[in-house]
Amino acid sequence: MMAANPRRNYLNPNLFSRLCVQDYESGVFGMEKRRLQAIEQYIFEVFRERGSSRLLAKEVFDSTSEFSNTDLVRAFEDLEKRWRLLTRYTKEGSDWVTLTPDGAEYAGVSAPPDAQFSFLHPPRSIT
């Protein structure tokens, strides 16, 4: 007789299909669109509250216990690659998140200098 698989009961297929959305066009996997939108709005609220268009990624991670760091990173990726509203980069060992001029306008904060984006590479296509 085979031993019972302890993981078998963890993944209820009906529950899993309701929780996860596979949207091949937007590249969003494993997260509901509404939740992703809520996280993205939260990220813009953090920028608004701080009054800055540039933040350490750690500041965003430490600002909430409602969303996991993984969910925040997925939202960063979506805002960067799909909407082009922010950029992420590492400078001197620190991970930074900076709003693009369009992102700053959307968030209602002062736009970063254009020269700041001259060294950043365009994000890779998600296709």
Secondary structure, DSSP 8 states (H G I E B T S, - for coil): -----TTTTT--HHHHHHH--EETTTTEESS-HHHHHHHHHHHHHHHHHHT-SEEEHHHHHHT-SSS-HHHHHHHHHIIIIIS--EEEEEETTEEEEEE-HHHHHHHTS----GGGGSS--------
